[in-house]
Amino acid sequence: MSEQPYLVICWNCLGEFDSVAAVWCSDDPKNPTKLCPFCLRCFCDATAEYKQQFWRHAPPQLVDELQALSQSQDRLGNILVRMKKISTPQLLEMLVEQKETGRKLGEILVQRGW
């Protein structure tokens, strides 16, 4: 069974995107949010109303992922490898890029289309 999209409007750039397919933000590992593929902003800084609306209508698979992420002691890259979203060599390559550029891992993931 394929995942059903969950289309949302970005609080920042107002672009519409599928939040199920979007990468998770790693700014706050205990309260992960999704990263907009257009402006590369997560909704960590969005209003409480936006966050409540997002989670009120979120599909069960997204809520399950949130619970797994928020309970995990792992970093985003480790979680993505364990979930088989990326491979260990891909993670290592992105970590090198992250160190060289200072960009967030989520931004690198979006830029690469992962």
C-alpha positions in Angstrom: 0.0 0.0 0.0 1.4 3.4 -0.9 1.4 6.3 1.4 -1.4 8.8 1.0 -0.1 12.4 0.5 -0.9 15.0 3.1 -0.9 18.3 1.3 -0.2 21.4 3.5 0.5 25.0 2.9 3.9 26.2 4.2 3.5 28.7 7.0 6.5 30.7 5.6 6.4 30.7 1.8 2.8 29.6 1.3 3.9 26.8 -1.1 1.8 23.6 -1.1 3.7 20.4 -0.5 3.2 16.8 0.6 4.3 16.6 4.2 4.3 12.8 4.2 7.1 12.9 1.6 8.9 15.9 3.1 12.0 15.3 5.3 11.9 15.8 9.0 13.6 18.9 10.6 16.3 18.1 13.1 16.3 21.4 15.0 14.5 20.0 18.0 14.7 16.2 18.2 12.0 16.0 20.8 9.6 18.1 18.7 10.3 17.3 15.1 8.5 19.1 12.3 8.6 18.9 8.5 10.8 20.8 6.2 9.2 22.7 3.3 10.9 21.7 0.0 10.5 25.2 -1.4 11.8 27.5 1.2 13.7 24.9 3.3 12.1 26.2 6.4 10.5 23.8 9.0 7.5 24.8 11.0 9.4 25.0 14.3 8.9 28.8 14.2 5.3 28.7 13.0 2.4 29.8 15.2 0.9 27.4 17.7 -2.3 27.6 15.7 -0.5 26.4 12.5 1.1 23.5 14.4 -2.2 22.5 16.0 -4.0 22.6 12.6 -1.2 20.5 11.0 -1.3 17.8 13.6 -5.1 17.8 13.9 -5.4 16.7 10.3 -2.2 14.6 10.0 -2.6 11.1 8.7 -1.8 8.2 11.2 1.4 7.3 9.5 2.8 10.8 10.1 1.7 10.7 13.7 3.4 7.3 14.1 6.6 8.7 12.7 6.5 11.7 15.0 6.0 9.5 18.0 8.9 7.3 17.0 11.2 10.3 16.3 10.3 12.1 19.5 11.0 9.0 21.7 14.3 8.2 19.9 17.7 9.1 21.3 19.1 8.9 17.8 20.0 11.8 15.6 18.1 12.4 12.3 20.6 10.7 10.1 20.6 7.5 12.2 16.8 7.4 12.2 16.7 7.8 8.4 19.2 4.9 7.9 17.3 2.7 10.3 14.0 3.5 8.4 15.8 2.7 5.2 15.1 6.1 3.7 18.9 6.6 3.0 21.9 4.4 3.2 24.9 4.7 5.6 27.2 5.9 2.7 24.6 8.5 1.8 24.5 9.7 5.4 28.2 9.9 5.6 28.4 11.9 2.4 25.8 14.3 3.7 27.5 14.7 7.0 30.7 15.7 5.3 28.8 18.2 3.2 27.1 19.5 6.4 30.4 20.0 8.1 31.9 21.8 5.1 28.9 24.1 4.5 27.3 24.5 7.9 23.9 23.7 6.4 21.3 21.6 8.2 21.0 17.9 7.3 17.4 18.4 6.4 18.3 21.2 3.9 20.9 18.9 2.2 18.3 16.0 2.1 15.8 18.3 0.4 18.3 19.7 -2.1 19.3 16.1 -3.1 15.7 15.0 -3.4 15.8 12.4 -0.6 
